[in-house]
Amino acid sequence: MTTTPDETEAPKPTGLPADNPFARPSTLPYGLPPFDLLCEEHMGPALAAGIAEQRAEWESVATSAGEPTFADTVLALERSGRLLQRAGAVVAALSSAHATAGVRAVDEEFAPLLAAHSDALFLDGRLFARVDALHSRRSSLGLEPDELRLLERYHRDFVRAGAGLEEPSQQRLRAVNTELSTLSQRFDTLVTDASNAAAVHLGREAELAGLSPDAVDSAAAAAAERGLTGWLLTLVLPTPQPALAALTDRDVRRRLHEAAVGRGLHGATDTRPLLTRMAALRAERAGLFGFGSHADYVLDDQTAGTVAAVDRVLSSMTPVAAANARAEVAELEDALHADGNDGPLQPWDHAYYAARVRRDRFSVDADDLRPYLELDSVLRGGVLAAASRLYGLTFTERPDLPAYHPDARVFEVLDADGSGLGLFVCDWFARATKRGGAWMTTFVDQSDLLGDRPVVTVCLNVPRPPDGRPALLTPDEVRTAFHEFGHALHGLFSAVRHPRFSGTSVPRDYVEFPSQVNEMWAWHPEVLPGWARHHVTGEPLPGTLVQALEEALAYGEGFRTTEYLAATLLDLAWHALPAGREIAPDGVEAFEADVLAGQGLDIAAVPPRYRSTYFSHVFAGGYSAGYYGYIWSEVLDAELVDWFTENGGLRRELGDTFRRELLSRGGSADPMEMFVAVRGREPRPEPLLRRRGLLVDGAA
């Protein structure tokens, strides 16, 4: 059984005024939204019309006469909602990347309506009856493998969404889903507001001692952008703030750290009532499905399968990571005392003294590297060049195509044979309307069924330099750029028929794996010479610094693993709560302390990478009970890095294999089958444990 897009079908009327750009498919290349024509007032009406249009399409499916078929049920559902997808993708992207007051208002208004809209599909007994009937005779339908997988996925989606629940439980589920969507959107808004409000304003240049000249200039530009004199140290989303590694003024370091960990604890931006309520509602929802906790419910649909399986991986790392972290703290504390400071090492001291140890031990300083890490060179000579060599791609910047913000840049991506593959949009700089962190999203998902090719976006939060000055990155920002572009490649290479399986539509504990593999090229000896050049002199990064950098990057693994594991365990602890147990908002900090102490991770100088109050991954994103996925995916990542290394590294044939067997297939095949098709065997933990220095005497 095969399906092809009906490219001759005329666009259906949407009920929107003709002057609303969402009323018709974009005529720009690859369906890029016409941002030069779009206004905020177009968004709400388009979402409302999109909801109504898709409801009518679903009604047509539900009332179809005769025995259901794969085409008139599953494929009809896949084809539905084109207007809502066009408008929803724009609003979702802008709510993170350029959340003006108007965009926020639309997002807040429609978040509960879109949650109710999803329930209208999955709690419609007529639609479920049709899907269930097909599922019961799936072996006799003559479906191809990806079609069978799609039918099974739809059936599982319906069941997990509550289609099999009794009416009273369904009614409660609708209410819970609506409230959760509102709370999640509000959490995201408050974290952004709290981060903006907590930026540290400095009035004396001496307080910035230790920062590089370009970092000082960026701080001045940040202050000027907000109408302030002096300098402003803006916050990134994770707990560790990059400036802590360089600032020599210990009190300024303290202020910056306390600003970071204090987000979401005070006044109008207090997120504790939201997150505790979300944890309770998620537990209640899991109980409706017969699960003991939200974590049990989530893990049941991931590659890990069970909480116990995740616990086994984490428990193999936690004691060794904590021991390494404590040893690192003791070493850094000696350096603190040698400076004439009393008392224990504080969390705002850790990065500063770790940087000093790296500099003294490995003869490398992050500030020595930054002149060689110029943003555009990293992008063109590193990120894009590595993809060109490995996959045969060509990238051409398209300033003629409109973007949603002046910072965003649009590139057309051509395949090795010269055919158009899609568009890549990159948006590097931090701003007040942009949430913290880094992420990849899509405006258009690839699908053969719909005839769509991908438009993908990558956002980072690099401090903006003053006009005319280059943006110089930190080593971590370089790694992040390669990581997020790994997600972009997953979306760009998608070659599936059905939208449900496009690109990164894979389990949460698998989706980070391809992007983490792409990090390996950041400092690869065949890639590095193409981009790591001094932005003034053009001289290549000295080989001695490269070797020292590799050694320095390996230092501090105890800290990095421990801060990550601490955040992961907080996520799992919140979502292991049973229904009926709700933590009071003023008990959040005590709850966190108990969880960390119980796992032996109560190390004052090594706080979690995210505290609950600004843990947007799990309270405003899709990672609830899923933050463990980074380490779970890294098991696979370490295996594939070994595979690339064992077979010659940056070779086109390896890239083609990785693309064909894994990146191009999205969610259309079993994740572990795709992994085995590349690696040749099931994954083992030893490569990751070895890479992180957590193998003891050659054994895990």
C-alpha distance (Angstrom), angle and dihedral (degrees) to the residues before:
residue distance angle dihedral
M1 . . .
T2 3.81 . .
T3 3.77 136.7 .
T4 3.78 132.4 -157.7
P5 3.78 131.7 -174.4
D6 3.78 116.9 -98.1
E7 3.77 96.7 -129.0
T8 3.81 92.9 174.3
E9 3.78 95.5 60.3
A10 3.80 111.1 114.3
P11 3.81 117.8 -125.5
K12 3.80 111.2 -93.5
P13 3.80 119.9 -121.3
T14 3.78 111.1 -99.1
G15 3.77 103.6 -165.8
L16 3.79 90.3 -117.5
P17 3.80 120.4 125.9
A18 3.77 112.0 -93.8
D19 3.79 91.3 -116.5
N20 3.82 91.8 61.9
P21 3.84 104.8 98.2
F22 3.81 90.8 -147.8
A23 3.82 90.4 63.0
R24 3.78 91.5 86.8
P25 3.81 136.6 25.4
S26 3.78 114.0 -83.4
T27 3.79 114.9 -96.3
L28 3.82 91.7 -155.1
P29 3.81 119.1 107.8
Y30 3.80 112.6 -70.3
G31 3.81 91.0 -0.3
L32 3.81 94.8 -72.3
P33 3.82 106.6 177.7
P34 3.83 111.5 -103.3
F35 3.79 95.8 -114.2
D36 3.80 91.0 170.9
L37 3.80 87.9 66.0
L38 3.80 102.2 33.3
C39 3.79 121.4 99.9
E40 3.78 131.0 -178.8
E41 3.80 91.2 -107.9
H42 3.81 89.5 62.0
M43 3.80 93.7 60.8
G44 3.80 105.1 67.6
P45 3.82 95.8 46.4
A46 3.82 90.3 46.9
L47 3.80 92.4 51.9
A48 3.80 91.6 47.5
A49 3.80 92.0 48.2
G50 3.80 90.5 45.2
I51 3.78 91.9 53.6
A52 3.81 91.3 48.8
E53 3.80 92.8 46.6
Q54 3.79 93.9 50.3
R55 3.81 91.9 45.6
A56 3.81 87.8 56.2
E57 3.82 90.2 49.0
W58 3.79 91.1 50.7
E59 3.80 90.3 48.2
S60 3.78 89.4 54.0
V61 3.81 89.9 53.4
A62 3.80 93.2 45.5
T63 3.82 92.8 52.0
S64 3.81 97.5 42.9
A65 3.77 111.4 134.5
G66 3.76 123.5 -121.7
E67 3.77 133.4 18.6
P68 3.81 112.4 -26.5
T69 3.78 119.1 -104.3
F70 3.78 130.9 -162.4
A71 3.81 89.3 -112.5
D72 3.81 99.5 48.5
T73 3.80 94.3 42.7
V74 3.79 116.7 24.6
L75 3.79 98.0 27.4
A76 3.79 91.0 41.8
L77 3.80 89.2 55.5
E78 3.80 89.8 48.1
R79 3.80 91.0 52.6
S80 3.78 95.1 47.7
G81 3.79 127.3 98.4
R82 3.79 102.8 36.0
L83 3.81 94.5 149.2
L84 3.78 92.6 45.6
Q85 3.79 90.7 49.8
R86 3.82 91.9 51.8
A87 3.79 94.4 49.3
G88 3.80 97.0 34.2
A89 3.80 93.7 53.5
V90 3.80 91.0 54.2
V91 3.80 95.4 46.8
A92 3.81 92.5 45.1
A93 3.80 92.5 49.7
L94 3.79 95.4 45.3
S95 3.80 93.2 46.3
S96 3.81 85.7 67.0
A97 3.80 103.8 28.6
H98 3.81 103.9 34.9
A99 3.80 109.2 8.3
T100 3.77 102.3 176.5
A101 3.80 118.7 175.9
G102 3.79 89.8 -95.9
V103 3.80 94.1 50.5
R104 3.80 90.6 47.2
A105 3.78 90.9 52.4
V106 3.80 92.1 52.0
D107 3.80 91.8 45.8
E108 3.79 92.9 49.9
E109 3.80 92.4 47.2
F110 3.79 96.1 48.5
A111 3.81 102.8 36.3
P112 3.84 93.1 85.6
L113 3.81 91.8 38.1
L114 3.81 91.4 54.6
A115 3.80 91.0 48.0
A116 3.80 89.3 52.5
H117 3.80 88.9 46.9
S118 3.80 91.0 56.2
D119 3.80 89.6 50.0
A120 3.81 89.2 50.9
L121 3.79 88.1 64.0
F122 3.76 102.8 39.4
L123 3.81 96.6 38.8
D124 3.81 94.6 48.3
G125 3.79 103.5 113.1
R126 3.79 92.6 -159.0
L127 3.79 93.1 57.0
F128 3.78 92.3 44.3
A129 3.79 90.6 50.7
R130 3.80 90.0 56.7
V131 3.81 93.6 46.7
D132 3.80 90.9 44.0
A133 3.81 91.8 51.0
L134 3.81 90.8 52.2
H135 3.78 91.2 45.7
S136 3.80 92.3 52.6
R137 3.82 91.5 57.2
R138 3.79 98.0 31.0
S139 3.80 94.2 125.3
S140 3.81 91.1 62.1
L141 3.80 98.7 46.7
G142 3.79 96.9 84.9
L143 3.80 92.7 -127.4
E144 3.76 123.8 169.2
P145 3.84 116.3 -119.0
D146 3.80 96.5 -96.7
E147 3.83 90.8 45.7
L148 3.78 91.7 50.9
R149 3.78 89.7 48.9
L150 3.81 89.9 50.1
L151 3.79 92.4 52.2
E152 3.80 91.2 48.2
R153 3.80 90.6 47.6
Y154 3.80 92.4 51.2
H155 3.79 91.1 48.8
R156 3.79 91.3 50.0
D157 3.81 91.0 46.9
F158 3.80 90.8 53.7
V159 3.78 92.9 48.1
R160 3.81 93.9 46.0
A161 3.79 89.8 47.4
G162 3.80 92.1 56.7
A163 3.79 105.6 -96.4
G164 3.79 90.2 138.4
L165 3.81 96.0 50.5
E166 3.77 124.9 105.6
E167 3.81 116.7 -102.2
P168 3.84 96.9 -100.5
S169 3.80 90.4 52.1
Q170 3.79 90.6 46.6
Q171 3.78 90.6 52.9
R172 3.78 91.1 51.3
L173 3.81 90.2 46.2
R174 3.80 90.9 54.7
A175 3.78 90.8 52.5
V176 3.81 92.7 47.4
N177 3.81 93.2 49.0
T178 3.79 92.3 49.1
E179 3.79 93.0 49.3
L180 3.82 92.5 46.0
S181 3.79 92.4 52.6
T182 3.80 90.9 51.8
L183 3.80 93.3 46.8
S184 3.81 93.3 46.7
Q185 3.79 92.8 51.2
R186 3.80 90.3 47.3
F187 3.82 91.8 49.4
D188 3.80 90.5 54.5
T189 3.80 91.4 50.0
L190 3.80 93.5 48.7
V191 3.81 93.7 48.6
T192 3.80 90.2 53.0
D193 3.81 90.8 47.3
A194 3.81 91.9 46.1
S195 3.79 92.1 49.9
N196 3.78 92.0 50.2
A197 3.80 92.3 46.8
A198 3.81 93.7 47.2
A199 3.81 95.9 55.5
V200 3.81 107.6 128.7
H201 3.80 113.3 -116.2
L202 3.80 115.3 -153.1
G203 3.77 125.4 -168.0
R204 3.80 102.4 -173.5
E205 3.79 123.2 61.8
A206 3.81 89.3 -144.5
E207 3.80 87.9 68.9
L208 3.81 88.8 66.6
A209 3.81 93.7 57.1
G210 3.78 110.9 144.5
L211 3.79 96.5 31.3
S212 3.78 117.6 114.4
P213 3.82 117.4 -107.3
D214 3.80 92.3 -107.0
A215 3.82 91.2 50.2
V216 3.80 89.3 51.6
D217 3.80 89.7 49.4
S218 3.81 90.5 50.1
A219 3.81 90.0 51.7
A220 3.81 90.0 51.4
A221 3.80 90.5 48.9
A222 3.82 90.7 49.8
A223 3.80 90.4 52.9
A224 3.79 92.7 47.3
E225 3.81 91.1 49.4
R226 3.81 88.4 60.3
G227 3.78 94.4 43.7
L228 3.82 94.5 -105.2
T229 3.77 131.5 132.4
G230 3.78 120.6 -130.8
W231 3.79 122.0 20.8
L232 3.80 135.9 -39.7
L233 3.82 125.4 -154.6
T234 3.80 103.5 -155.5
L235 3.80 120.8 -157.3
V236 3.77 130.5 -113.9
L237 3.80 117.1 -148.0
P238 3.84 101.5 -107.0
T239 3.79 121.4 73.5
P240 3.85 96.1 -108.8
Q241 3.80 110.1 78.1
P242 3.84 114.8 -154.1
A243 3.82 94.3 -133.5
L244 3.82 91.3 61.8
A245 3.79 89.8 77.6
A246 3.80 92.2 61.3
L247 3.82 110.9 27.6
T248 3.80 109.9 105.6
D249 3.82 95.2 -168.3
R250 3.79 103.4 91.4
D251 3.79 93.5 -160.3
V252 3.80 92.0 53.9
R253 3.79 88.6 49.8
R254 3.81 88.9 52.3
R255 3.78 92.1 49.9
L256 3.80 92.0 49.4
H257 3.79 94.0 48.5
E258 3.79 93.8 45.5
A259 3.79 89.6 49.4
A260 3.80 89.3 54.2
V261 3.81 97.7 48.3
G262 3.80 93.0 38.7
R263 3.79 94.2 63.9
G264 3.76 112.8 120.0
L265 3.80 95.1 17.3
H266 3.78 102.6 92.8
G267 3.77 143.8 63.3
A268 3.77 121.1 -51.6
T269 3.83 93.2 0.0
D270 3.83 96.3 51.2
T271 3.81 104.9 135.4
R272 3.81 97.1 -178.8
P273 3.83 96.3 95.4
L274 3.80 88.6 50.9
L275 3.79 98.8 48.1
T276 3.81 95.5 44.2
R277 3.78 90.6 49.6
M278 3.82 91.1 48.1
A279 3.79 91.8 50.9
A280 3.80 90.2 51.2
L281 3.81 93.8 46.6
R282 3.79 92.4 48.4
A283 3.80 90.1 51.4
E284 3.80 90.6 49.2
R285 3.78 91.3 49.9
A286 3.80 91.6 50.5
G287 3.79 88.5 51.9
L288 3.80 90.4 56.3
F289 3.80 87.2 61.4
G290 3.78 94.0 46.7
F291 3.80 96.8 -103.6
G292 3.79 122.3 134.6
S293 3.80 93.6 -134.2
H294 3.77 143.9 -2.6
A295 3.81 88.7 -102.0
D296 3.81 90.2 57.6
Y297 3.80 90.1 49.2
V298 3.82 93.9 49.0
L299 3.80 97.1 43.5
D300 3.80 91.3 50.8
D301 3.82 87.6 71.8
Q302 3.82 99.1 42.0
T303 3.78 133.0 83.6
A304 3.82 89.8 -105.6
G305 3.79 90.2 60.8
T306 3.80 99.6 -164.5
V307 3.78 141.5 34.4
A308 3.81 87.7 -121.1
A309 3.81 90.6 60.4
V310 3.80 91.0 52.6
D311 3.80 91.0 46.1
R312 3.80 90.2 55.5
V313 3.81 91.8 56.1
L314 3.80 94.3 44.2
S315 3.80 94.5 45.0
S316 3.81 89.7 54.6
M317 3.80 89.0 60.2
T318 3.78 108.5 30.8
P319 3.84 101.5 75.6
V320 3.80 95.0 44.5
A321 3.82 93.1 43.7
A322 3.80 91.6 49.7
A323 3.80 91.9 48.4
N324 3.81 90.6 50.4
A325 3.79 91.1 47.4
R326 3.82 92.4 51.4
A327 3.80 90.4 49.8
E328 3.80 90.1 50.9
V329 3.81 90.7 49.1
A330 3.80 91.1 52.1
E331 3.79 90.9 51.5
L332 3.79 92.7 48.1
E333 3.78 91.1 46.4
D334 3.80 89.1 59.6
A335 3.80 88.3 56.1
L336 3.80 90.1 48.5
H337 3.81 91.6 53.1
A338 3.80 91.4 45.5
D339 3.81 86.3 61.3
G340 3.79 89.3 58.6
N341 3.81 96.3 -102.6
D342 3.78 120.6 138.3
G343 3.77 129.8 -146.0
P344 3.79 132.4 31.1
L345 3.78 126.9 -36.0
Q346 3.80 108.5 -87.0
P347 3.81 125.5 -146.0
W348 3.81 89.9 -109.0
D349 3.82 89.0 56.2
H350 3.79 97.8 52.2
A351 3.80 100.9 80.9
Y352 3.81 92.9 40.7
Y353 3.79 95.5 54.5
A354 3.80 93.3 37.6
A355 3.81 87.5 57.1
R356 3.80 89.5 49.8
V357 3.81 92.2 51.2
R358 3.79 90.3 49.2
R359 3.78 90.3 49.5
D360 3.80 93.9 47.5
R361 3.78 97.3 39.9
F362 3.78 101.0 36.8
S363 3.81 100.6 23.9
V364 3.79 92.3 -124.5
D365 3.78 132.3 116.4
A366 3.79 125.8 -171.7
D367 3.79 89.1 -128.5
D368 3.81 89.0 55.8
L369 3.79 88.5 57.7
R370 3.78 102.1 43.9
P371 3.83 96.9 77.7
Y372 3.81 85.7 62.1
L373 3.83 94.3 47.9
E374 3.80 101.7 70.8
L375 3.80 111.6 166.8
D376 3.79 101.2 -126.9
S377 3.78 91.6 44.5
V378 3.82 90.2 50.7
L379 3.80 89.4 49.7
R380 3.79 100.6 44.8
G381 3.80 102.5 26.5
G382 3.80 96.0 35.6
V383 3.80 119.6 20.9
L384 3.80 98.0 32.0
A385 3.81 96.0 32.4
A386 3.81 92.2 54.8
A387 3.82 89.8 52.0
S388 3.80 90.1 48.2
R389 3.79 92.4 53.5
L390 3.79 95.9 42.2
Y391 3.81 99.1 41.5
G392 3.81 106.2 16.8
L393 3.82 94.7 -114.8
T394 3.81 127.7 157.6
F395 3.82 121.9 -151.2
T396 3.81 121.7 -158.9
E397 3.78 120.7 -178.5
R398 3.81 112.2 -127.9
P399 3.82 109.5 -158.0
D400 3.82 86.9 166.4
L401 3.80 90.5 70.0
P402 3.82 117.3 81.9
A403 3.79 121.4 -115.9
Y404 3.80 130.1 -164.0
H405 3.82 93.8 -113.8
P406 3.82 135.1 18.1
D407 3.82 89.1 -113.6
A408 3.81 92.9 59.2
R409 3.81 117.7 92.4
V410 3.81 124.9 -160.8
F411 3.82 123.1 -144.6
E412 3.78 126.9 -175.1
V413 3.80 112.8 -138.5
L414 3.81 119.3 -147.3
D415 3.77 123.1 -166.8
A416 3.79 124.6 -126.8
D417 3.81 90.9 -90.3
G418 3.82 92.0 52.5
S419 3.79 95.5 -105.4
G420 3.79 120.2 134.7
L421 3.79 113.2 -96.2
G422 3.82 102.6 175.8
L423 3.79 145.5 -80.0
F424 3.79 128.7 -66.4
V425 3.81 117.4 -158.3
C426 3.81 118.5 -168.0
D427 3.80 125.0 -167.0
W428 3.80 111.9 -178.6
F429 3.79 111.6 167.7
A430 3.80 131.9 84.9
R431 3.81 119.2 -122.8
A432 3.77 137.6 165.0
T433 3.82 93.0 -101.3
K434 3.81 93.0 53.5
R435 3.78 125.1 83.0
G436 3.79 118.5 -126.9
G437 3.77 126.6 -97.6
A438 3.79 131.0 39.6
W439 3.79 130.1 -78.6
M440 3.78 148.2 157.4
T441 3.79 124.4 -130.4
T442 3.80 138.5 163.3
F443 3.78 136.9 -122.5
V444 3.82 91.7 -171.9
D445 3.81 126.8 21.8
Q446 3.79 119.9 -148.1
S447 3.81 115.9 -110.2
D448 3.80 131.6 159.5
L449 3.80 89.6 -159.3
L450 3.79 91.4 60.9
G451 3.79 97.1 29.8
D452 3.82 92.5 -120.3
R453 3.77 128.0 149.4
P454 3.81 121.1 -158.9
V455 3.79 130.5 -89.6
V456 3.81 108.5 -173.1
T457 3.79 131.8 -178.0
V458 3.81 132.5 -156.8
C459 3.81 120.9 -163.1
L460 3.81 127.7 -168.4
N461 3.81 131.1 170.0
V462 3.81 105.4 -129.2
P463 3.83 112.8 163.0
R464 3.77 109.0 -104.2
P465 3.84 114.1 -115.8
P466 3.80 120.5 -140.3
D467 3.78 115.2 -85.4
G468 3.77 111.8 -71.8
R469 3.79 95.0 17.4
P470 3.81 123.0 109.4
A471 3.80 121.6 -112.7
L472 3.80 106.8 -119.4
L473 3.79 115.8 -162.4
T474 3.77 133.9 -146.9
P475 3.82 118.6 -123.6
D476 3.81 88.6 -106.4
E477 3.80 91.4 54.0
V478 3.80 89.1 51.6
R479 3.80 89.8 52.9
T480 3.80 90.7 47.7
A481 3.80 91.7 51.7
F482 3.81 91.2 54.5
H483 3.81 90.6 43.9
E484 3.79 96.1 53.0
F485 3.79 91.3 43.9
G486 3.80 86.6 56.7
H487 3.82 86.6 62.6
A488 3.80 89.0 47.3
L489 3.81 90.9 54.5
H490 3.80 89.5 50.7
G491 3.81 87.6 57.1
L492 3.81 96.9 40.1
F493 3.81 94.8 49.0
S494 3.78 94.6 48.8
A495 3.81 109.8 130.5
V496 3.80 104.0 172.7
R497 3.78 132.4 130.6
H498 3.78 100.2 -136.7
P499 3.83 127.2 61.0
R500 3.80 91.4 -141.0
F501 3.81 89.5 68.5
S502 3.79 100.3 38.8
G503 3.80 122.5 136.8
T504 3.78 113.7 -47.8
S505 3.83 94.1 10.4
V506 3.79 91.5 123.1
P507 3.82 132.3 111.9
R508 3.80 114.6 -60.9
D509 3.79 92.2 -119.8
Y510 3.82 89.6 55.4
V511 3.80 102.8 40.0
E512 3.82 94.9 78.4
F513 3.79 93.1 53.2
P514 3.86 99.6 81.3
S515 3.80 92.1 43.3
Q516 3.80 92.2 50.3
V517 3.81 89.8 51.0
N518 3.81 88.9 56.0
E519 3.81 89.9 59.1
M520 3.80 89.0 72.3
W521 3.81 90.9 76.3
A522 3.82 94.8 57.6
W523 3.80 94.6 85.6
H524 3.80 98.6 16.0
P525 3.83 111.0 139.7
E526 3.82 91.6 -127.6
V527 3.82 92.9 52.1
L528 3.80 103.2 35.5
P529 3.84 98.4 71.3
G530 3.79 90.0 57.3
W531 3.78 95.1 63.8
A532 3.81 113.7 8.7
R533 3.80 98.3 91.8
H534 3.78 130.2 131.5
H535 3.78 107.2 -94.1
V536 3.83 92.2 -136.5
T537 3.80 106.7 32.8
G538 3.79 99.5 26.7
E539 3.79 90.3 -133.1
P540 3.82 114.5 150.0
L541 3.76 120.1 -110.6
P542 3.82 103.4 -87.7
G543 3.77 115.4 -105.4
T544 3.79 90.7 -126.8
L545 3.79 89.8 58.7
V546 3.81 91.2 48.0
Q547 3.80 91.8 53.9
A548 3.78 91.3 44.0
L549 3.80 90.1 48.5
E550 3.81 92.3 53.9
E551 3.80 90.4 51.2
A552 3.79 92.6 43.8
L553 3.81 93.0 49.6
A554 3.80 88.7 57.4
Y555 3.81 90.8 54.8
G556 3.79 116.9 93.4
E557 3.79 97.7 29.7
G558 3.78 89.7 140.6
F559 3.80 90.2 60.1
R560 3.80 95.2 44.4
T561 3.78 94.9 47.1
T562 3.79 93.5 43.5
E563 3.82 95.7 49.5
Y564 3.80 89.7 48.8
L565 3.81 94.5 46.3
A566 3.81 90.5 48.0
A567 3.81 90.8 56.1
T568 3.80 91.4 44.6
L569 3.79 92.4 51.8
L570 3.81 91.3 48.5
D571 3.79 89.3 53.4
L572 3.79 92.2 49.7
A573 3.81 92.7 44.1
W574 3.80 93.0 54.1
H575 3.76 90.9 48.4
A576 3.81 96.6 43.1
L577 3.81 89.1 65.3
P578 3.81 110.9 117.1
A579 3.78 123.1 -125.8
G580 3.77 111.9 -80.7
R581 3.80 96.6 31.6
E582 3.79 109.5 103.4
I583 3.80 120.7 174.6
A584 3.80 112.9 -136.2
P585 3.82 114.1 -117.4
D586 3.80 91.4 -116.3
G587 3.80 89.0 53.2
V588 3.80 96.6 61.7
E589 3.80 96.1 97.9
A590 3.81 93.1 46.5
F591 3.81 90.0 48.9
E592 3.80 90.6 52.9
A593 3.80 92.1 48.0
D594 3.80 92.1 51.1
V595 3.81 92.6 49.5
L596 3.81 94.0 49.9
A597 3.80 93.9 44.2
G598 3.80 90.6 49.5
Q599 3.80 90.2 55.9
G600 3.80 96.0 43.0
L601 3.80 91.8 -111.8
D602 3.80 98.2 114.5
I603 3.79 93.3 120.7
A604 3.80 107.9 148.8
A605 3.79 95.0 -154.6
V606 3.83 92.0 50.6
P607 3.81 108.3 55.6
P608 3.81 121.4 -178.1
R609 3.78 116.0 -80.6
Y610 3.81 86.4 -117.3
R611 3.78 128.5 20.7
S612 3.77 114.9 -146.7
T613 3.81 94.4 -106.5
Y614 3.82 93.4 65.0
F615 3.80 100.0 24.0
S616 3.79 93.9 127.3
H617 3.80 93.5 166.6
V618 3.80 91.0 70.3
F619 3.81 104.8 24.4
A620 3.81 99.8 38.2
G621 3.80 103.2 18.9
G622 3.77 137.7 48.7
Y623 3.80 98.8 -87.7
S624 3.82 102.3 91.6
A625 3.82 105.8 144.5
G626 3.80 84.2 -3.4
Y627 3.79 108.3 86.0
Y628 3.81 86.6 100.0
G629 3.82 84.4 71.7
Y630 3.79 92.1 86.6
I631 3.79 92.7 62.9
W632 3.82 91.9 37.0
S633 3.79 89.5 52.8
E634 3.79 90.4 45.2
V635 3.80 89.4 63.9
L636 3.81 86.7 62.2
D637 3.80 92.3 39.4
A638 3.82 93.3 55.0
E639 3.80 89.8 50.9
L640 3.80 92.8 51.6
V641 3.80 92.6 45.8
D642 3.80 86.7 55.6
W643 3.82 89.0 48.2
F644 3.80 92.3 53.1
T645 3.82 91.4 45.2
E646 3.81 94.6 47.0
N647 3.81 91.1 50.9
G648 3.78 100.3 46.8
G649 3.81 106.4 -78.8
L650 3.79 119.8 -121.5
R651 3.79 97.4 33.9
R652 3.78 124.5 143.5
E653 3.79 94.5 -135.1
L654 3.80 90.5 55.8
G655 3.78 90.5 50.3
D656 3.78 90.6 49.8
T657 3.81 90.9 51.6
F658 3.80 92.9 48.0
R659 3.80 90.5 48.0
R660 3.81 96.5 44.8
E661 3.79 99.0 43.8
L662 3.78 100.0 36.2
L663 3.82 122.1 2.3
S664 3.80 96.2 49.4
R665 3.80 96.6 48.7
G666 3.79 100.2 64.3
G667 3.79 109.1 -177.1
S668 3.81 95.2 -27.5
A669 3.81 93.8 105.8
D670 3.79 137.6 35.1
P671 3.83 109.1 -76.2
M672 3.78 95.5 -133.6
E673 3.80 91.3 48.0
M674 3.79 89.0 55.0
F675 3.80 91.0 48.7
V676 3.80 92.8 49.9
A677 3.82 90.6 47.9
V678 3.81 87.5 63.8
R679 3.80 104.4 31.2
G680 3.78 96.9 35.2
R681 3.81 95.2 -132.5
E682 3.79 144.3 40.7
P683 3.83 116.3 -71.8
R684 3.80 121.8 -94.2
P685 3.81 126.6 -157.6
E686 3.81 97.0 -134.5
P687 3.84 97.8 85.9
L688 3.80 91.3 55.4
L689 3.78 95.0 43.2
R690 3.80 89.5 49.2
R691 3.80 92.3 48.9
R692 3.80 91.6 51.0
G693 3.79 93.2 45.7
L694 3.80 92.5 -115.1
L695 3.78 99.0 124.3
V696 3.78 112.1 105.4
D697 3.80 117.2 -156.3
G698 3.78 89.9 -16.4
A699 3.79 94.6 -56.4
A700 3.78 132.7 98.9
